[in-house]
Amino acid sequence: MRRLLLATLASLALALPAAAQTTIPPGPRIAITAVTQPVPTQPQYTLVDQPILRDGLRTRSNGRIEVTLASHAERNLGGAEIIRLVRAGQAEIGAGTLTTLSGDVPILDGVDLSGLAPDIAIARRIADAMTPIANRDLERFGVRILTMYPFPAQVLFCRAPFTSLADLRGRRIRTFGNSLVDFYTALGAQPVSIGFPEVYSALERGVVDCAITGSGSGAAARWPEVSTHISDLPVSWAVAAYVVNLAWYNRQEPAVRALIDETFREMGDRLWQLGADATRDGIDCNIGNRDACRIHNIAARPMTEVKASAADRAETRRIFEQVVLPGFVRRCGARCGEIYNQTIAPISGVRFGG
């Protein structure tokens, strides 16, 4: 497995231009505590956070910057605390999914609504456009986004066959976040809120019929052992963000800030590429396609891939426009609808209220 991870990292390095090497002058040691991915086995952690954030900053700063890196699980965090953790100075840098962080800053939920971005290129354009807008709200909390990034496409795993979205009517589906609840409710399904660590047993015991997560996240959690069918339809991308304590950041020398900014630009590029690669890789690993399974573990019991039809994609867009988007604006307020129409609608092609 490690050989495959290293091969993937090498391919990412070759696929992207080398980062410019900002240099910083000699000076006192700079200690950074960073709490990033949910668990330390995720490719985002092993292929990006460790080699670029932790090891790369140490090397590029000639040892001046020392990053102590930890995952949410290692700090016994659920993820919703990240903004407050960074704001309080208990970590200089933190990362979490926008859906999870939106309890503190509701506009964040609008970046990754269910059905909004049918492919990862559109998801990135929306994330890039929304970053400065989100930062205006986040800076009131004393933090700002360094970069946004995706996880693999959020897709459906089911323990019984299905061939289309219409087949999901009446099924109990594990979801997370308000827009996924809206999406599956509109399909006639029954959304169920279950924490990620409990989903395996919930599928195994039939507490839920289906569950949504990243294609690769499900592979890592061994969901093919307790489910049989996986959709290739991206419902969302679990877009996340790294945030930094603004007061701490502003105290750093200009060259140090430039090096941090440069590092996170590189990380953002690699994580968007990883999100694209890991999406298909997760499906291939889950269906037992050994030749194409390079990042995650191959399923011992291969699943069946359910390919989305044109009708499924049209229905996804309809539900987004008629249910998910109005639900977001209702929760977030009129200002969020205006921001959506000004910034996201030109990319998505769907306006709120018309």
Backbone hydrogen bonds, N-H to C=O, Kabsch-Sander energy under -0.5 kcal/mol:
donor,donor_aa,acceptor,acceptor_aa,energy
5,L,1,M,-2.3
6,L,2,R,-2.8
7,A,3,R,-2.2
8,T,4,L,-2.4
9,L,5,L,-2.6
10,A,6,L,-2.4
11,S,7,A,-2.2
12,L,8,T,-2.4
13,A,9,L,-2.3
14,L,10,A,-2.1
15,A,11,S,-1.9
16,L,12,L,-1.0
22,T,20,A,-1.0
30,I,64,R,-3.5
31,A,29,R,-0.5
32,I,66,E,-2.6
34,A,32,I,-0.6
34,A,68,T,-2.7
35,V,93,I,-2.0
36,T,34,A,-0.5
36,T,70,A,-2.2
42,Q,39,V,-1.3
45,Y,42,Q,-1.2
46,T,42,Q,-2.4
47,L,43,P,-3.0
48,V,43,P,-0.5
48,V,44,Q,-0.5
49,D,44,Q,-2.2
50,Q,45,Y,-2.5
52,I,48,V,-2.4
53,L,48,V,-1.1
54,R,49,D,-2.5
55,D,50,Q,-2.7
56,G,51,P,-0.5
57,L,52,I,-0.8
57,L,53,L,-0.6
58,R,54,R,-1.1
59,T,55,D,-2.2
60,R,56,G,-3.1
61,S,57,L,-1.6
62,N,59,T,-1.6
63,G,58,R,-3.1
64,R,61,S,-1.6
66,E,30,I,-2.8
66,E,64,R,-0.6
67,V,65,I,-0.5
68,T,32,I,-3.3
68,T,66,E,-0.6
69,L,67,V,-0.7
70,A,34,A,-2.1
72,H,37,Q,-2.8
73,A,38,P,-2.2
75,R,71,S,-1.0
75,R,72,H,-0.8
76,N,73,A,-1.2
77,L,72,H,-2.5
82,I,79,G,-1.4
85,L,81,E,-2.9
86,V,82,I,-2.6
87,R,83,I,-2.8
88,A,84,R,-2.1
89,G,86,V,-1.2
90,Q,85,L,-1.9
91,A,85,L,-0.9
92,E,33,T,-1.2
93,I,33,T,-2.0
94,G,243,V,-2.3
95,A,35,V,-1.8
96,G,241,A,-1.7
98,L,239,V,-3.0
101,L,97,T,-2.1
102,S,98,L,-1.6
103,G,100,T,-0.8
104,D,101,L,-1.7
105,V,101,L,-1.3
108,L,105,V,-2.0
109,D,106,P,-1.5
110,G,107,I,-1.3
111,V,108,L,-1.5
112,D,109,D,-0.8
113,L,110,G,-0.5
115,G,235,V,-3.2
116,L,113,L,-2.1
123,A,119,D,-1.8
124,R,120,I,-2.1
125,R,121,A,-1.9
126,I,122,I,-2.3
127,A,123,A,-2.3
128,D,124,R,-3.0
129,A,125,R,-2.1
130,M,126,I,-2.1
131,T,127,A,-1.3
134,A,130,M,-3.1
135,N,131,T,-2.3
136,R,132,P,-1.1
137,D,133,I,-1.0
138,L,134,A,-2.6
139,E,135,N,-2.6
140,R,137,D,-1.0
141,F,138,L,-2.1
142,G,139,E,-1.1
143,V,138,L,-1.6
144,R,244,V,-1.6
146,L,242,Y,-3.0
147,T,242,Y,-0.9
149,Y,240,A,-2.4
151,F,237,W,-2.2
154,Q,236,S,-3.1
155,V,153,A,-0.7
155,V,213,T,-2.9
157,F,211,A,-2.9
158,C,229,H,-2.8
159,R,209,D,-2.6
167,D,164,S,-1.0
168,L,165,L,-1.9
169,R,166,A,-1.2
170,G,188,G,-2.6
171,R,168,L,-2.3
173,I,171,R,-0.6
173,I,190,Q,-2.0
174,R,210,C,-2.4
175,T,192,V,-2.2
181,V,177,G,-1.5
182,D,178,N,-2.4
183,F,179,S,-2.3
184,Y,180,L,-2.5
185,T,181,V,-2.1
186,A,182,D,-2.0
187,L,183,F,-0.8
188,G,185,T,-1.7
189,A,184,Y,-2.4
190,Q,171,R,-3.2
192,V,173,I,-2.7
194,I,175,T,-0.7
194,I,192,V,-0.7
198,E,195,G,-1.6
199,V,195,G,-0.6
199,V,196,F,-1.5
200,Y,196,F,-0.5
202,A,198,E,-1.8
203,L,199,V,-2.8
204,E,200,Y,-2.5
205,R,201,S,-2.4
206,G,202,A,-0.6
206,G,203,L,-0.6
207,V,202,A,-1.9
208,V,202,A,-1.3
209,D,172,R,-2.5
210,C,172,R,-2.0
211,A,157,F,-2.5
212,I,174,R,-1.7
213,T,155,V,-1.9
215,S,153,A,-1.7
218,G,214,G,-2.6
219,A,215,S,-1.2
220,A,216,G,-2.6
221,A,217,S,-1.8
222,R,219,A,-1.4
223,W,218,G,-2.6
225,E,222,R,-1.7
226,V,223,W,-1.9
227,S,223,W,-0.7
228,T,158,C,-2.6
229,H,158,C,-2.3
230,I,304,T,-2.6
231,S,156,L,-2.4
232,D,306,V,-1.9
235,V,154,Q,-2.6
235,V,233,L,-0.6
236,S,154,Q,-0.6
240,A,149,Y,-3.9
241,A,96,G,-2.1
242,Y,147,T,-2.3
243,V,94,G,-3.3
244,V,144,R,-2.5
245,N,92,E,-2.4
246,L,142,G,-2.5
246,L,244,V,-0.5
247,A,142,G,-0.5
249,Y,245,N,-2.6
250,N,246,L,-2.7
251,R,247,A,-1.0
251,R,248,W,-0.6
252,Q,248,W,-0.6
252,Q,249,Y,-1.3
257,R,253,E,-2.4
258,A,254,P,-2.4
259,L,255,A,-1.9
260,I,256,V,-2.4
261,D,257,R,-2.8
262,E,258,A,-2.5
263,T,259,L,-2.4
264,F,260,I,-2.2
265,R,261,D,-1.9
266,E,262,E,-2.1
267,M,263,T,-2.4
268,G,264,F,-2.5
269,D,265,R,-2.2
270,R,266,E,-2.3
271,L,267,M,-2.7
272,W,268,G,-2.2
273,Q,269,D,-1.8
274,L,270,R,-2.6
275,G,271,L,-2.6
276,A,272,W,-1.8
277,D,273,Q,-2.7
278,A,274,L,-3.4
279,T,275,G,-1.2
280,R,276,A,-1.2
281,D,277,D,-2.2
282,G,278,A,-2.5
283,I,279,T,-1.5
284,D,280,R,-2.9
285,C,281,D,-2.9
286,N,282,G,-2.1
287,I,283,I,-2.1
288,G,285,C,-0.8
289,N,284,D,-2.9
290,R,288,G,-1.7
292,A,289,N,-1.1
293,C,289,N,-0.7
293,C,290,R,-0.8
294,R,292,A,-0.9
299,A,285,C,-2.6
303,M,286,N,-2.8
304,T,228,T,-2.8
306,V,230,I,-3.2
307,K,305,E,-0.7
313,R,309,S,-2.1
314,A,310,A,-2.2
315,E,311,A,-2.3
316,T,312,D,-2.2
317,R,313,R,-1.9
318,R,314,A,-2.2
319,I,315,E,-2.6
320,F,316,T,-2.1
321,E,317,R,-2.5
322,Q,318,R,-2.9
323,V,319,I,-2.4
324,V,319,I,-2.3
325,L,320,F,-3.0
327,G,323,V,-1.9
328,F,324,V,-2.2
329,V,325,L,-2.2
330,R,326,P,-2.3
331,R,327,G,-1.9
332,C,328,F,-2.8
333,G,329,V,-3.0
336,C,333,G,-0.7
337,G,333,G,-1.2
338,E,334,A,-2.1
339,I,335,R,-2.5
340,Y,336,C,-2.6
341,N,337,G,-2.4
342,Q,338,E,-2.2
343,T,339,I,-2.7
344,I,339,I,-0.6
344,I,340,Y,-1.6
345,A,340,Y,-2.7
347,I,344,I,-1.7
348,S,344,I,-2.8
349,G,345,A,-2.8
354,G,351,R,-0.9
